[in-house]
Amino acid sequence: MNETRLQPTTHIARRMFELLEPICLVTFFADECNEELAALGHRTYWDGYFASRAAPLGRVPAQVVHAAFYNFADGEAARHIPSAWETIPPEASLAARQRGSAASLRRILGAELAGSPGLRRAADLTTKAATSAPTEGRMMYAGMRTLEVPSDPVARLWHSATMLREHRGDGHIAALLGARIGGTEAHVLSALEMGIHPPESFGRIHHLPEERLAAVMDGMRERGLADSDSHFTDAGRATKHRIEALTDELAVPPYDALSPAERDELIAELEPITAILLAAGSR
């Protein structure tokens, strides 16, 4: 691929990730989604998380959810799937996830911005991108592509942003696999990049058994990704950089559906939305 063309295109993919991620994060950080899922009868946050996020895949076994999600430890998906679907239909969890997420966005953004022509235009352009990429090799994205796109602009913006998040996530998994980085190792790399020390204390993995974390760290030292003091090596930092660069490259296809003018317009419309969400911590 021509390097002069690649650089600005991958820049667009990274910029769109920065702008869309705070929209998606209300699902996990704000109260409304969890409240909607709890009202259905999900006993814990993680019951609702697994039930609603995995639902577009259909009633698949826990092993399939584990494979699609990638970065959860062995057995974590099985603690919630299929039991979270036994009394609550997946479709109900999906609907609750959408209602709660859209409600969070409306609350955080305020009625004026949530009902503005700019947000509607952002939703339209995000949806155009989100419904335009190939689905091959994109398990989570393909699942979401089977769902009806909401007509309400706020719900449509959240839905399409989340679709693009899953598309990017599928590509990120491909990049991790290509670098021979497992799910727990991916969390360790993120912790090292953020300067968390020891990396085993990172919130996404600190609950795992000590022997499991010790084995992961030993493996990363043997590969030269971390040093004896559990800090990044140059090789580890370079590996993380390659993974992120490839993730950006693999995230480009949806935005090929937009003209350069539409990309610029989408960025301009999303910037004030994202600024408010960032200030609120998407809560």
LOBA-494727 format. One line per 2 residues: their letters; for each residue x negated, y, z negated of C-alpha. Coordinates in pm, 1 decimal, decimal comma. Layout:
residues N
a) X:Y:Z  ...
***
This chain:
residues 283
mn) 0,0:0,0:0,0  -125,3:346,1:86,4
et) -263,9:504,3:-231,8  -154,1:857,5:-137,2
rl) 206,5:735,2:-111,0  195,5:512,1:-418,2
qp) 88,0:775,5:-667,9  380,5:1022,4:-641,9
tt) 634,7:738,7:-610,6  523,2:564,8:-929,0
hi) 518,8:904,9:-1095,6  892,2:930,7:-1019,4
ar) 952,5:589,2:-1177,1  768,0:694,1:-1493,8
rm) 946,1:1029,2:-1510,3  1285,3:864,9:-1469,0
fe) 1201,2:620,0:-1747,8  1115,4:911,7:-1975,3
ll) 1443,9:1085,0:-1891,9  1674,9:782,6:-1903,9
ep) 1536,9:593,8:-2203,2  1684,8:833,8:-2466,0
ic) 2026,8:778,8:-2306,1  1992,0:402,9:-2347,0
lv) 1857,5:422,5:-2700,8  2185,3:547,1:-2848,5
tf) 2301,5:185,2:-2819,5  2038,4:80,2:-3071,7
fa) 1985,4:390,5:-3285,7  2324,7:560,4:-3320,8
de) 2602,7:427,3:-3542,9  2895,6:404,1:-3303,6
cn) 2789,5:95,4:-3109,9  2711,3:-104,7:-3420,9
ee) 3040,8:4,7:-3575,7  3233,6:-108,8:-3267,8
la) 3059,5:-446,3:-3270,6  3110,8:-489,5:-3644,4
al) 3479,8:-411,4:-3602,2  3503,6:-708,9:-3364,9
gh) 3371,6:-935,1:-3639,1  2998,7:-956,3:-3568,9
rt) 2840,8:-1013,0:-3908,1  2503,0:-848,4:-3847,2
yw) 2337,0:-595,2:-3618,8  2150,8:-875,1:-3442,1
dg) 2465,1:-1079,8:-3383,3  2610,9:-782,3:-3200,0
yf) 2284,5:-707,5:-3019,6  2240,2:-1054,8:-2876,9
as) 2610,7:-1106,2:-2804,5  2655,8:-779,8:-2614,3
ra) 2323,4:-754,8:-2433,5  2320,5:-1117,8:-2319,2
ap) 2687,4:-1122,4:-2219,2  2628,9:-1023,7:-1852,3
lg) 2437,7:-1352,4:-1811,0  2750,3:-1552,2:-1893,5
rv) 2776,2:-1820,0:-2162,5  2420,8:-1944,3:-2115,8
pa) 2225,1:-2145,6:-2375,4  1996,3:-1975,8:-2624,7
qv) 1694,8:-2096,6:-2426,2  1803,1:-1887,9:-2127,5
vh) 1858,0:-1577,3:-2341,5  1517,1:-1631,9:-2500,0
aa) 1359,0:-1650,1:-2154,8  1541,1:-1342,2:-2025,2
fy) 1468,5:-1126,6:-2330,1  1107,2:-1255,4:-2340,3
nf) 963,2:-1074,9:-2640,7  1160,1:-1233,8:-2925,5
ad) 991,8:-1507,0:-3128,0  1085,9:-1870,7:-3084,4
ge) 1419,1:-1948,6:-3248,7  1539,5:-1588,3:-3284,3
aa) 1788,4:-1605,0:-2995,2  1917,0:-1940,4:-3120,5
rh) 2015,3:-1783,0:-3451,8  2276,0:-1575,7:-3266,5
ip) 2353,8:-1750,4:-2936,8  2596,8:-1917,2:-2880,3
sa) 2744,2:-1871,3:-3230,0  2805,4:-1497,5:-3173,4
we) 3032,8:-1589,4:-2880,3  3229,2:-1868,2:-3049,1
ti) 3502,4:-1645,0:-3193,0  3435,4:-1319,8:-3005,2
pp) 3448,0:-1334,8:-2624,2  3136,8:-1195,2:-2451,9
ea) 3359,4:-956,0:-2258,1  3485,1:-803,1:-2583,1
sl) 3129,5:-746,1:-2705,3  3037,3:-586,0:-2373,3
aa) 3332,4:-348,6:-2392,8  3249,1:-257,1:-2753,1
rq) 2888,3:-184,9:-2655,9  3002,9:48,7:-2380,2
rg) 3262,8:226,6:-2595,3  3023,6:282,2:-2881,7
sa) 2735,8:398,5:-2663,0  2953,2:643,4:-2469,4
as) 3098,6:775,4:-2795,5  2746,3:836,5:-2929,1
lr) 2650,6:1028,8:-2617,6  2962,3:1247,0:-2635,8
ri) 2899,3:1326,6:-3001,9  2530,4:1408,0:-2961,4
lg) 2566,2:1607,2:-2639,5  2877,6:1796,4:-2743,5
ae) 3198,0:1841,1:-2548,3  3069,2:2115,9:-2318,9
la) 2767,0:1927,7:-2184,7  2942,2:1590,2:-2188,5
gs) 3216,9:1733,0:-1968,5  2992,7:1941,5:-1744,0
pg) 2952,3:1913,1:-1365,3  2579,5:1861,4:-1424,7
lr) 2634,6:1547,3:-1628,0  2881,6:1416,7:-1370,9
ra) 2625,3:1474,0:-1096,4  2355,6:1303,1:-1304,0
ad) 2587,3:1005,4:-1353,0  2659,4:986,9:-979,5
lt) 2292,8:996,7:-877,3  2184,7:755,7:-1152,1
tk) 2453,1:514,9:-1036,3  2342,9:548,1:-674,7
aa) 1991,7:445,6:-776,6  2105,2:175,8:-1018,5
ts) 2325,1:-1,8:-764,4  2073,9:3,4:-480,1
ap) 1779,3:-216,9:-581,4  1728,3:-581,8:-480,3
te) 1824,7:-828,7:-752,7  1582,0:-1108,7:-666,9
gr) 1371,3:-1201,6:-967,7  1560,6:-954,2:-1190,3
mm) 1769,4:-1168,9:-1423,0  1898,7:-904,8:-1664,9
ya) 1946,9:-645,2:-1393,5  2134,5:-892,2:-1173,7
gm) 2364,6:-972,7:-1463,9  2450,6:-607,9:-1512,3
rt) 2506,7:-559,8:-1139,3  2802,5:-800,4:-1168,5
le) 2980,0:-561,1:-1407,1  3226,0:-293,3:-1304,3
vp) 3079,6:57,2:-1310,2  3287,5:279,8:-1543,0
sd) 3480,5:569,0:-1393,8  3427,7:801,0:-1692,8
pv) 3111,4:1007,9:-1623,5  2959,1:968,8:-1971,7
ar) 3016,8:593,9:-1976,9  2893,7:571,2:-1616,4
lw) 2572,8:757,1:-1702,2  2504,0:523,6:-1994,7
hs) 2592,6:212,0:-1794,0  2373,5:302,7:-1497,1
at) 2083,9:418,4:-1714,8  2103,4:84,9:-1898,0
ml) 2113,3:-100,3:-1566,7  1791,4:76,0:-1465,9
re) 1641,8:-3,5:-1806,3  1708,3:-373,9:-1751,9
hr) 1565,8:-349,9:-1399,3  1249,3:-196,0:-1538,0
gd) 1241,4:-451,8:-1818,6  1256,2:-741,0:-1573,1
gh) 961,5:-588,6:-1387,9  773,3:-537,7:-1713,9
ia) 813,9:-906,9:-1793,9  671,4:-992,7:-1452,0
al) 373,7:-766,2:-1523,1  320,8:-928,2:-1864,4
lg) 338,4:-1276,9:-1715,5  88,4:-1181,5:-1448,4
ar) -151,5:-1062,2:-1717,8  -86,2:-1377,6:-1926,7
ig) 49,9:-1168,9:-2213,6  318,5:-1339,2:-2422,0
gt) 609,2:-1167,6:-2593,2  446,9:-1134,0:-2934,8
ea) 117,1:-1031,8:-2774,0  304,5:-756,3:-2588,9
hv) 416,3:-613,5:-2922,9  59,8:-629,1:-3053,0
ls) -65,2:-437,7:-2747,9  200,9:-172,6:-2809,3
al) 101,8:-149,0:-3175,2  -264,9:-111,7:-3083,2
em) -182,2:159,5:-2830,6  17,2:347,8:-3095,3
gi) -271,1:321,9:-3341,7  -82,5:99,0:-3586,1
hp) -326,2:-89,1:-3807,4  -314,9:-370,0:-3877,8
pe) -106,2:-436,9:-3565,7  71,2:-721,9:-3746,2
sf) 247,6:-455,6:-3955,6  436,5:-328,3:-3648,3
gr) 809,5:-330,2:-3720,7  896,6:-554,9:-3427,4
ih) 676,4:-840,6:-3550,2  592,5:-786,8:-3917,2
hl) 866,3:-1031,5:-4023,5  713,7:-1323,5:-3832,1
pe) 532,9:-1600,7:-4023,1  177,1:-1507,2:-4116,7
er) 34,5:-1815,6:-3949,6  209,9:-1726,2:-3622,7
la) 72,2:-1370,7:-3628,5  -274,7:-1497,2:-3720,9
av) -271,5:-1734,6:-3423,4  -168,4:-1455,2:-3188,6
md) -442,2:-1223,5:-3315,0  -702,9:-1502,1:-3293,1
gm) -601,8:-1563,2:-2932,8  -631,3:-1195,0:-2846,3
re) -977,9:-1179,0:-3002,8  -1086,1:-1487,4:-2808,0
rg) -973,2:-1315,9:-2486,2  -1157,0:-996,1:-2578,6
la) -839,0:-787,9:-2605,5  -892,3:-703,2:-2974,7
ds) -1208,4:-684,4:-3180,0  -1288,7:-851,7:-3511,1
ds) -1127,6:-560,4:-3699,8  -802,9:-587,9:-3499,4
hf) -862,7:-273,2:-3295,6  -836,1:-228,9:-2918,7
td) -1132,8:-329,1:-2708,2  -1199,3:-161,0:-2374,3
ag) -1070,1:-476,8:-2205,8  -753,9:-470,5:-2413,3
ra) -691,4:-106,0:-2333,8  -749,9:-170,6:-1963,1
tk) -509,5:-465,7:-1969,6  -238,9:-253,0:-2129,0
hr) -297,3:18,9:-1868,2  -268,3:-229,9:-1579,6
ie) 54,8:-370,3:-1719,0  210,5:-26,1:-1753,2
al) 94,2:81,6:-1407,6  240,5:-230,9:-1247,7
td) 561,7:-184,3:-1446,3  594,4:164,6:-1298,7
el) 524,5:34,0:-949,3  786,0:-241,6:-982,5
av) 1038,8:13,8:-1111,7  1026,6:220,7:-792,1
pp) 1284,8:40,5:-567,7  1603,7:193,1:-717,6
yd) 1475,7:545,0:-652,8  1401,5:470,6:-287,5
al) 1779,8:505,0:-242,3  1757,0:874,3:-333,8
sp) 1623,7:1143,2:-103,6  1342,5:1362,8:-239,7
ae) 1599,1:1640,4:-288,9  1828,8:1405,5:-481,8
rd) 1541,1:1291,2:-702,8  1458,0:1652,2:-786,8
el) 1824,0:1726,5:-852,2  1861,0:1424,3:-1078,8
ia) 1554,4:1522,3:-1281,1  1686,0:1878,0:-1318,0
el) 2029,0:1758,7:-1434,8  1886,2:1501,5:-1675,9
ep) 1631,2:1727,2:-1843,8  1875,8:1923,2:-2065,8
it) 2060,3:1600,6:-2153,0  1740,2:1424,0:-2251,2
ai) 1613,0:1723,6:-2447,5  1918,5:1715,0:-2674,9
ll) 1893,6:1338,4:-2720,7  1523,5:1358,5:-2803,2
aa) 1586,2:1631,3:-3058,9  1851,1:1410,0:-3220,3
gs) 1639,7:1095,2:-3200,3  1924,5:939,5:-2996,0
r) 2115,8:906,2:-3323,7
***
